[in-house]
Amino acid sequence: MASDTFPNLSEPLLPPAPASQQQDDDDEADCESQSPTQASTIASTSRVASSDEADAAGGIDPLLSSQSKTKMNGFVLAVILFFNASGGPFGIEPSLKAAGNLYAIIGFAAMPMLWSLPEAIMTYELSTMFPCASGGVRFTEEAFGEIWGLLVGYLGWISGVAYNASLPILFLSYVNNQFFPHSTENWALQYGILVGITVILTFVNYRGLEVVGGASVLIFFLTMAPFVILVIIGIPNVDTSKWLQTPSGDTTVENNSLDENGWFPLPNIAGIALRPFINNLYWNFNGFDQASHYSTTVSKKTLRNGIAGSLVLVSSAYLIPILVITGATNIEQNQWNEGSFATAGTEIGGRWLGNWIVFSSGVSLLAQFFSEMAADSMGVQGLADRGHVPSIFRHQSPYNTPTYAMLLGLVVILAMLPFSFSVIIELSNFSYCLSITIEFLAFGQLMIRRGESSAFRKTMYAMLLMAPLLFNVAVILLASYATYIYIACVFLFGILLINARRVNVSCCNTR
C-alpha cells in the first residue's frame, strides 16, 4: 500500500550525486560538529524536533526521547510524522463549509498526490544526500548560502508559533460546540480561557516534559479510536448521493480577518470560497518536510518507511472520515464550523461518540502544542547559539528548557489568540509557504541545475515541483491585504531581532 502511494522510494529517484554535489568531509564534519542545540535548526522549527536537538537543548521532545532514537522503527517514525502533518481529522470543517461536500472530498483526495507526495519525495532525497538535524536549513544553505538558510529557519519559527496559536482555539471550539454552544458570545471569557490554556501548557513545557517514542503510538491510537468507531457505525448509513452536493451559493463564510480584501480578483469560483478552502487544505497537509530532522538518527530504510507510512496515515485519516460524515449525516454546508466533527459523531453514534471525539481532539491538539512549543523555543536557542539573535535567548531554566526563547513564543501566541482560527491558519500558512517555497527552489537548484542526471530525470523533477509551487502561488495571491501587512511586520521583526544582536556585539567591542 505504501509503496504504491509513494513510488520508487526503495530506489531514490536521484542517481548517485556527482562529486560537486556530494557532502565532502569538511561539510559533513561541520554538520556533525554542531552541538545538537545549534543544529536544532539554525532556525528550524519542526512540529516535532529531532531527539538530538531536544536532548542537547535541554528540552525534551514530547513525542520522542533520546532513549528511543536508536530503536525507532518505521512505524514509530510514521506516527511522529503523522502528528507533524496532521494529528487527526480535526479542523477540516472549514473546507466543507467553504466548498461543499463534493469539492471538499476532491480536495482531500487530490492533496496527497499534488502536494504531500512532492514534499515527501523532496525531503527524502535531500535528507539522504545532506543528512543533518537542521533539515531544510541545511539544504537551503547548500543551494543558496547561509542567509537563505537563516531565512528558512526564521520563517519556519514564525509559522510554528502561529500554528501553535491555532491549537488552543481549535480545541476550545470543539469543547464549545459540544458542551457550551452559546458561550462564544462572551468574547472576554473565551479569550481568558485561551490565555489560561496557553499559559498552563507553556508552563508544562517550561518544567520539561518527557514522553518516549512508544507513547506517541499510544497517543495515535487514542486519537484515532473514535474515528474508527465512527466509520464502522456510519458506513451502513452512508448515502453516496450526498457526496455529490456542490456549494449552495448562499453560504456565508465568516473569515473575521482585519481586511477581507485581497490581491486575487476572484475570491469565489463556482460557489467555492477559495481563500478559506485553499488555506484549510494547506494547513492540514503541510509538514512532511520535518522528516529531514531525523535523517541523522534513523537509517535510510527507516526514514523511507516512516515518510511513506505517514503519507498513508495522514491521507486515510482525512479522507475516510470525511466520506462517512458527509454521507451519513444531515449537516448542511452552512452548519459546518470548527468543532462540528463532534456534532457529526453525535448524530452517527450518539452523544458518547461526540464526547469521545472532543476528548481525542484534546489529546491530539495538546500533544501537538507541547511538541511545537518545545521545537520553537529550541529553534530560537539555536539561533542564539550561532550568534544570529541576542544571547539572552540562550538562557536555560533550572529544568534545562530555553526560558526566554519560550517566553518570546508565548508573547507572540497571546497576541494572536484574539483572531479566529481561519485567520491564524492563513498567517501560519503564509509564513510556511515562503519557507517551503525556498526549500523547493533549493531542491531544483541541487537536483536540476547542478545535477548530472539525464534530461528525462530533470524533466521529471521539474514536473514534480510544478503542482506544489503553483499551490504556493495560490496561497500568496489569495491572502488578504492584512496578511501582507503581517508578513511585512514579520520581516521587520526579524531584522530588528538580528540587528539587536549586532548592536549588542558592537557595544561590547567598544567598551
C-alpha positions as CSV (number, residue, x, y, z in Angstrom):
1,M,0.0,0.0,0.0
2,A,2.7,2.4,1.0
3,S,4.9,1.6,-2.0
4,D,2.0,2.2,-4.4
5,T,1.3,5.6,-2.9
6,F,5.0,6.5,-2.6
7,P,6.7,5.2,-5.7
8,N,10.3,4.2,-6.0
9,L,11.4,5.2,-2.6
10,S,13.1,1.9,-2.2
11,E,15.3,3.3,-5.0
12,P,15.9,7.0,-4.8
13,L,14.9,9.0,-7.9
14,L,18.3,10.5,-7.9
15,P,21.4,8.7,-9.2
16,P,24.4,9.0,-7.0
17,A,25.3,12.7,-6.7
18,P,28.4,13.9,-8.5
19,A,31.4,14.9,-6.6
20,S,30.4,18.6,-6.8
21,Q,27.1,17.9,-5.0
22,Q,28.3,15.3,-2.5
23,Q,28.8,16.3,1.0
24,D,32.5,16.5,1.4
25,D,34.3,15.5,4.6
26,D,34.5,19.1,5.8
27,D,30.8,19.8,5.3
28,E,29.9,16.6,7.0
29,A,32.2,17.3,9.9
30,D,30.7,20.8,10.1
31,C,27.2,19.4,10.4
32,E,28.2,16.8,12.9
33,S,30.4,19.2,14.9
34,Q,27.4,21.5,15.6
35,S,26.1,20.9,19.1
36,P,22.7,19.4,18.7
37,T,21.4,22.6,20.2
38,Q,22.9,24.6,17.3
39,A,21.7,22.0,14.8
40,S,18.3,22.3,16.4
41,T,17.6,24.4,13.5
42,I,19.8,27.1,12.5
43,A,16.3,28.2,13.0
44,S,14.5,25.1,12.1
45,T,11.2,24.7,13.9
46,S,9.9,21.3,13.2
47,R,6.5,20.4,14.6
48,V,8.4,17.6,16.3
49,A,12.1,18.3,16.5
50,S,14.7,15.6,16.3
51,S,15.6,13.9,19.5
52,D,19.2,15.1,19.2
53,E,18.0,18.7,19.1
54,A,15.7,18.2,22.0
55,D,18.1,16.4,24.3
56,A,21.0,18.7,23.8
57,A,19.0,21.9,24.0
58,G,17.9,20.8,27.4
59,G,14.3,20.3,26.3
60,I,12.6,17.0,25.8
61,D,10.7,16.3,22.7
62,P,7.2,15.5,23.8
63,L,6.8,12.6,21.3
64,L,10.4,11.3,21.4
65,S,13.2,11.0,23.8
66,S,16.8,10.2,23.1
67,Q,16.2,6.8,24.7
68,S,14.2,5.7,21.7
69,K,16.1,7.2,18.8
70,T,18.3,4.1,18.2
71,K,15.3,1.8,18.5
72,M,12.8,3.8,16.4
73,N,11.3,1.8,13.6
74,G,9.4,2.9,10.6
75,F,6.0,2.8,12.2
76,V,7.0,4.9,15.2
77,L,8.6,7.5,12.9
78,A,5.4,7.4,10.7
79,V,3.3,8.1,13.8
80,I,5.5,11.0,14.8
81,L,5.4,12.5,11.3
82,F,1.6,12.0,11.3
83,F,1.5,14.4,14.2
84,N,3.8,16.8,12.3
85,A,1.5,17.0,9.3
86,S,-1.9,16.2,10.8
87,G,-2.7,14.9,14.2
88,G,-6.1,13.6,13.0
89,P,-9.1,15.0,11.1
90,F,-9.6,17.9,13.5
91,G,-10.1,21.3,11.8
92,I,-11.3,20.1,8.4
93,E,-14.7,21.6,8.8
94,P,-13.9,25.0,7.2
95,S,-13.2,23.1,3.9
96,L,-16.7,21.6,4.0
97,K,-18.2,25.0,4.7
98,A,-16.2,26.8,2.1
99,A,-16.5,24.3,-0.8
100,G,-19.4,21.9,-0.1
101,N,-19.2,18.1,0.0
102,L,-18.0,17.3,-3.5
103,Y,-15.2,19.8,-3.8
104,A,-14.0,19.2,-0.2
105,I,-13.8,15.4,-0.9
106,I,-11.9,16.1,-4.2
107,G,-9.6,18.4,-2.4
108,F,-8.7,16.0,0.4
109,A,-8.3,13.2,-2.2
110,A,-6.0,15.2,-4.5
111,M,-3.8,17.0,-2.0
112,P,-1.7,13.9,-1.1
113,M,-0.7,13.5,-4.7
114,L,-0.4,17.1,-5.7
115,W,1.2,18.5,-2.5
116,S,2.2,15.9,0.1
117,L,3.9,13.4,-2.3
118,P,6.3,16.0,-3.9
119,E,7.1,17.5,-0.5
120,A,7.8,14.0,0.9
121,I,10.0,13.0,-2.1
122,M,11.9,16.2,-1.9
123,T,12.5,15.7,1.8
124,Y,13.6,12.1,1.4
125,E,16.1,12.7,-1.4
126,L,17.7,15.8,0.1
127,S,17.8,14.2,3.6
128,T,19.7,11.2,2.2
129,M,22.1,13.5,0.3
130,F,22.6,16.0,3.2
131,P,21.7,14.3,6.5
132,C,21.7,16.9,9.2
133,A,19.5,17.7,12.2
134,S,18.8,21.2,10.9
135,G,16.9,19.7,7.9
136,G,15.7,22.2,5.3
137,V,18.0,24.9,6.6
138,R,20.9,22.7,5.6
139,F,19.5,22.1,2.1
140,T,18.9,25.7,1.6
141,E,22.4,26.7,2.8
142,E,23.9,24.2,0.4
143,A,21.9,25.6,-2.5
144,F,21.9,29.4,-1.9
145,G,24.1,30.2,1.1
146,E,23.8,30.9,4.8
147,I,21.5,33.9,4.7
148,W,18.8,32.0,2.9
149,G,19.1,29.2,5.4
150,L,18.6,31.6,8.2
151,L,15.5,33.0,6.4
152,V,14.0,29.5,6.0
153,G,14.6,28.8,9.7
154,Y,13.2,32.1,10.8
155,L,10.0,31.8,8.7
156,G,9.6,28.3,10.0
157,W,9.7,29.6,13.6
158,I,7.1,32.2,12.8
159,S,4.9,29.7,11.1
160,G,5.3,27.3,14.0
161,V,4.3,29.9,16.6
162,A,1.2,30.8,14.6
163,Y,0.4,27.2,14.2
164,N,0.6,26.7,17.9
165,A,-1.8,29.6,18.5
166,S,-4.4,27.9,16.4
167,L,-4.4,24.7,18.5
168,P,-6.0,26.1,21.8
169,I,-8.5,27.9,19.6
170,L,-9.4,24.7,17.8
171,F,-9.7,22.7,21.0
172,L,-11.9,25.3,22.6
173,S,-14.1,25.3,19.5
174,Y,-14.7,21.5,19.9
175,V,-15.5,21.9,23.6
176,N,-17.9,24.8,23.0
177,N,-19.6,23.2,20.0
178,Q,-20.3,20.0,22.0
179,F,-21.0,21.3,25.5
180,F,-21.4,25.1,25.6
181,P,-22.8,26.3,22.2
182,H,-23.7,29.8,23.4
183,S,-20.5,30.5,25.3
184,T,-18.8,32.1,22.3
185,E,-20.9,35.2,22.8
186,N,-18.7,36.2,25.7
187,W,-15.5,37.3,24.0
188,A,-13.7,38.2,27.2
189,L,-14.4,34.8,28.8
190,Q,-13.3,33.0,25.7
191,Y,-10.0,34.9,25.5
192,G,-9.4,34.4,29.2
193,I,-9.8,30.7,28.8
194,L,-7.5,30.6,25.8
195,V,-4.9,32.6,27.7
196,G,-5.2,30.2,30.7
197,I,-4.8,27.1,28.5
198,T,-1.8,28.6,26.7
199,V,0.0,29.7,29.9
200,I,-0.6,26.3,31.6
201,L,0.7,24.4,28.6
202,T,3.7,26.7,28.3
203,F,4.4,26.2,32.0
204,V,4.3,22.4,31.5
205,N,6.9,22.8,28.7
206,Y,9.0,25.1,30.9
207,R,9.1,22.4,33.6
208,G,10.1,19.9,31.0
209,L,8.1,17.0,29.6
210,E,9.3,13.6,28.6
211,V,7.2,11.2,26.6
212,V,9.1,8.4,24.9
213,G,8.6,7.3,21.3
214,G,6.3,4.5,22.3
215,A,3.9,7.0,23.9
216,S,3.4,8.7,20.6
217,V,1.9,5.4,19.3
218,L,-0.4,5.3,22.3
219,I,-1.5,8.9,21.6
220,F,-2.1,8.0,18.0
221,F,-4.4,5.1,18.9
222,L,-6.2,7.3,21.5
223,T,-6.7,10.0,18.8
224,M,-7.9,7.8,16.0
225,A,-10.0,5.3,18.0
226,P,-13.3,7.3,17.9
227,F,-12.9,7.8,14.2
228,V,-12.6,4.1,13.6
229,I,-15.8,3.6,15.6
230,L,-17.4,6.4,13.7
231,V,-16.5,4.8,10.3
232,I,-17.7,1.4,11.4
233,I,-21.1,2.7,12.7
234,G,-21.5,5.2,9.9
235,I,-20.7,3.2,6.8
236,P,-24.1,1.4,6.7
237,N,-25.9,4.7,6.7
238,V,-23.9,6.4,4.0
239,D,-25.9,8.0,1.2
240,T,-23.4,8.3,-1.6
241,S,-25.5,10.9,-3.4
242,K,-24.6,13.4,-0.7
243,W,-21.0,13.2,-1.8
244,L,-22.0,15.0,-5.0
245,Q,-23.5,18.0,-3.3
246,T,-22.0,21.2,-4.7
247,P,-21.8,24.6,-3.0
248,S,-25.2,26.1,-2.4
249,G,-24.1,29.6,-3.2
250,D,-25.9,31.1,-0.2
251,T,-23.3,30.1,2.4
252,T,-21.6,32.9,4.2
253,V,-18.0,32.1,5.3
254,E,-17.1,34.2,8.3
255,N,-13.4,34.9,7.9
256,N,-13.2,37.6,10.6
257,S,-10.0,38.9,9.1
258,L,-8.9,42.5,9.6
259,D,-9.3,43.1,5.9
260,E,-11.1,40.5,3.7
261,N,-10.0,42.2,0.5
262,G,-7.0,40.6,-1.3
263,W,-5.0,40.8,-4.4
264,F,-6.8,38.0,-6.2
265,P,-9.8,39.3,-8.2
266,L,-11.9,36.2,-8.0
267,P,-12.2,35.1,-4.3
268,N,-15.2,32.8,-5.2
269,I,-15.3,30.4,-8.2
270,A,-18.3,28.0,-8.8
271,G,-19.6,28.9,-5.3
272,I,-16.3,27.9,-3.6
273,A,-14.8,30.4,-1.1
274,L,-11.3,29.9,-2.3
275,R,-9.3,31.6,0.5
276,P,-10.6,29.5,3.4
277,F,-10.8,26.4,1.3
278,I,-7.2,26.6,0.0
279,N,-5.8,27.7,3.3
280,N,-7.6,24.9,5.2
281,L,-6.3,22.2,2.8
282,Y,-2.8,23.7,3.0
283,W,-2.8,23.8,6.8
284,N,-4.0,20.2,7.0
285,F,-1.4,18.7,4.7
286,N,1.9,20.6,5.2
287,G,4.7,19.4,7.5
288,F,6.1,16.3,5.8
289,D,9.4,18.2,5.3
290,Q,10.0,17.8,9.1
291,A,11.1,14.3,8.4
292,S,14.5,15.7,7.4
293,H,15.3,16.4,11.1
294,Y,15.5,12.6,11.7
295,S,18.0,12.0,8.9
296,T,20.9,11.7,11.3
297,T,19.1,9.5,13.9
298,V,17.5,6.8,11.7
299,S,18.6,4.6,8.8
300,K,17.6,5.4,5.2
301,K,15.2,2.5,5.3
302,T,13.5,3.7,8.4
303,L,13.3,7.2,7.0
304,R,11.8,6.0,3.8
305,N,9.3,3.8,5.5
306,G,8.4,6.5,8.1
307,I,7.7,9.1,5.4
308,A,5.7,6.7,3.2
309,G,3.8,5.4,6.2
310,S,2.9,8.9,7.4
311,L,1.7,9.8,4.0
312,V,-0.7,6.9,4.1
313,L,-1.8,7.6,7.6
314,V,-2.5,11.3,7.0
315,S,-4.3,10.7,3.7
316,S,-6.6,8.0,5.1
317,A,-7.2,9.8,8.4
318,Y,-8.7,12.7,6.5
319,L,-10.5,11.1,3.5
320,I,-12.2,8.1,5.1
321,P,-13.9,10.0,7.9
322,I,-14.9,12.8,5.5
323,L,-16.6,10.3,3.3
324,V,-18.6,9.0,6.2
325,I,-19.6,12.2,7.9
326,T,-20.7,13.8,4.6
327,G,-22.7,10.7,3.5
328,A,-24.2,9.6,6.8
329,T,-25.3,12.9,8.4
330,N,-27.7,15.6,7.6
331,I,-25.4,18.5,8.4
332,E,-25.9,21.3,5.8
333,Q,-23.0,23.2,4.3
334,N,-23.6,26.4,6.2
335,Q,-23.6,24.4,9.5
336,W,-20.1,23.2,9.3
337,N,-17.9,25.1,11.8
338,E,-14.7,24.3,13.8
339,G,-15.8,21.5,16.2
340,S,-18.7,20.2,14.1
341,F,-16.9,16.9,13.7
342,A,-18.1,16.1,17.3
343,T,-21.7,17.0,16.2
344,A,-21.4,14.6,13.3
345,G,-20.1,11.9,15.7
346,T,-23.1,12.6,18.0
347,E,-25.5,12.2,15.0
348,I,-23.9,9.0,13.8
349,G,-23.2,7.2,17.1
350,G,-24.8,9.1,19.9
351,R,-23.6,11.7,22.5
352,W,-21.0,9.4,23.8
353,L,-19.2,9.3,20.5
354,G,-19.3,13.0,20.1
355,N,-17.8,13.4,23.6
356,W,-15.1,10.9,22.7
357,I,-14.1,12.9,19.7
358,V,-13.8,16.0,21.8
359,F,-11.6,14.1,24.2
360,S,-9.4,12.8,21.5
361,S,-9.1,16.3,20.0
362,G,-7.8,17.5,23.3
363,V,-5.2,14.6,23.5
364,S,-4.0,15.3,19.9
365,L,-4.1,19.1,19.8
366,L,-2.4,19.5,23.2
367,A,0.3,16.9,22.3
368,Q,1.0,18.9,19.2
369,F,1.2,22.1,21.2
370,F,3.8,20.5,23.5
371,S,5.8,19.4,20.5
372,E,5.6,22.7,18.7
373,M,6.4,24.8,21.7
374,A,9.5,22.7,22.6
375,A,10.7,22.8,19.0
376,D,10.1,26.5,18.5
377,S,11.9,27.5,21.7
378,M,14.9,25.3,20.8
379,G,14.9,26.9,17.4
380,V,15.4,30.3,18.9
381,Q,18.0,29.0,21.3
382,G,19.8,27.5,18.3
383,L,19.8,30.9,16.6
384,A,21.3,32.5,19.8
385,D,24.0,29.8,19.9
386,R,25.0,30.7,16.4
387,G,25.0,34.4,17.2
388,H,22.1,35.4,15.0
389,V,19.9,36.7,17.8
390,P,20.7,38.2,21.3
391,S,22.5,35.8,23.6
392,I,19.7,36.2,26.3
393,F,17.8,33.5,24.3
394,R,20.5,31.0,25.2
395,H,19.4,31.2,28.9
396,Q,18.1,27.9,30.3
397,S,15.8,27.4,33.2
398,P,16.6,25.1,36.2
399,Y,14.7,22.4,34.2
400,N,17.1,22.8,31.2
401,T,14.5,24.4,29.0
402,P,15.0,27.7,27.0
403,T,13.4,30.2,29.3
404,Y,13.4,33.5,27.2
405,A,13.0,31.7,23.9
406,M,9.9,30.0,25.3
407,L,8.7,33.4,26.7
408,L,9.1,35.0,23.3
409,G,6.9,32.4,21.7
410,L,4.3,32.7,24.4
411,V,4.1,36.5,23.9
412,V,3.5,36.0,20.1
413,I,0.9,33.4,20.7
414,L,-1.0,35.5,23.2
415,A,-1.0,38.3,20.7
416,M,-2.6,36.0,18.1
417,L,-5.3,34.5,20.3
418,P,-7.9,37.2,19.7
419,F,-8.0,36.2,16.0
420,S,-10.3,33.5,14.5
421,F,-9.0,30.0,13.7
422,S,-9.2,30.8,9.9
423,V,-7.2,34.0,10.2
424,I,-4.5,32.3,12.2
425,I,-4.0,29.4,9.8
426,E,-3.8,31.9,6.9
427,L,-1.0,33.7,8.8
428,S,0.8,30.5,9.6
429,N,0.3,29.2,6.0
430,F,1.8,32.4,4.5
431,S,5.0,32.1,6.5
432,Y,5.3,28.4,5.9
433,C,4.5,28.9,2.2
434,L,7.5,31.3,1.8
435,S,9.8,28.9,3.7
436,I,8.8,25.8,1.8
437,T,9.0,27.6,-1.5
438,I,12.6,28.4,-0.8
439,E,13.2,24.7,0.0
440,F,11.5,23.6,-3.2
441,L,13.7,26.0,-5.1
442,A,16.7,24.6,-3.3
443,F,15.6,21.2,-4.5
444,G,15.5,22.5,-8.1
445,Q,19.0,24.1,-7.7
446,L,20.6,21.0,-6.3
447,M,18.8,18.4,-8.4
448,I,18.2,20.1,-11.7
449,R,20.7,22.9,-12.2
450,R,23.7,21.2,-10.5
451,G,22.6,17.6,-11.2
452,E,24.2,15.3,-13.7
453,S,21.2,13.1,-14.2
454,S,19.6,12.6,-17.6
455,A,17.3,15.2,-19.2
456,F,14.4,12.9,-18.6
457,R,15.0,12.8,-14.9
458,K,15.5,16.5,-14.7
459,T,12.2,16.9,-16.6
460,M,10.5,14.6,-14.0
461,Y,11.9,16.7,-11.2
462,A,10.6,19.9,-12.8
463,M,7.2,18.3,-13.2
464,L,7.3,17.2,-9.6
465,L,7.8,20.8,-8.5
466,M,5.0,22.4,-10.6
467,A,2.0,21.5,-8.6
468,P,3.3,22.5,-5.1
469,L,4.8,25.7,-6.4
470,L,1.5,26.7,-8.1
471,F,-0.3,25.9,-4.9
472,N,2.1,28.2,-3.0
473,V,1.4,30.9,-5.5
474,A,-2.3,30.4,-4.9
475,V,-1.8,30.8,-1.1
476,I,0.1,34.0,-1.6
477,L,-2.4,35.5,-4.1
478,L,-5.4,34.6,-2.1
479,A,-4.1,36.2,1.1
480,S,-5.8,39.3,2.4
481,Y,-4.0,42.7,2.5
482,A,-3.9,42.3,6.3
483,T,-1.8,39.2,5.8
484,Y,0.6,41.1,3.5
485,I,1.0,43.7,6.3
486,Y,1.5,40.9,8.8
487,I,4.3,39.3,6.8
488,A,6.0,42.7,6.3
489,C,5.9,43.1,10.1
490,V,7.4,39.6,10.4
491,F,10.4,40.6,8.3
492,L,10.7,43.8,10.2
493,F,10.7,42.0,13.5
494,G,13.3,39.6,12.2
495,I,15.5,42.5,11.0
496,L,15.2,44.2,14.5
497,L,16.0,40.9,16.3
498,I,19.1,40.2,14.2
499,N,20.3,43.8,14.5
500,A,19.7,43.8,18.2
501,R,22.4,41.1,18.4
502,R,24.7,43.2,16.2
503,V,24.2,46.3,18.2
504,N,24.9,44.3,21.4
505,V,28.1,42.9,20.0
506,S,29.2,46.3,18.7
507,C,28.6,48.0,22.1
508,C,30.6,45.2,23.9
509,N,33.5,45.7,21.5
510,T,33.7,49.5,22.1
511,R,33.9,49.1,25.8
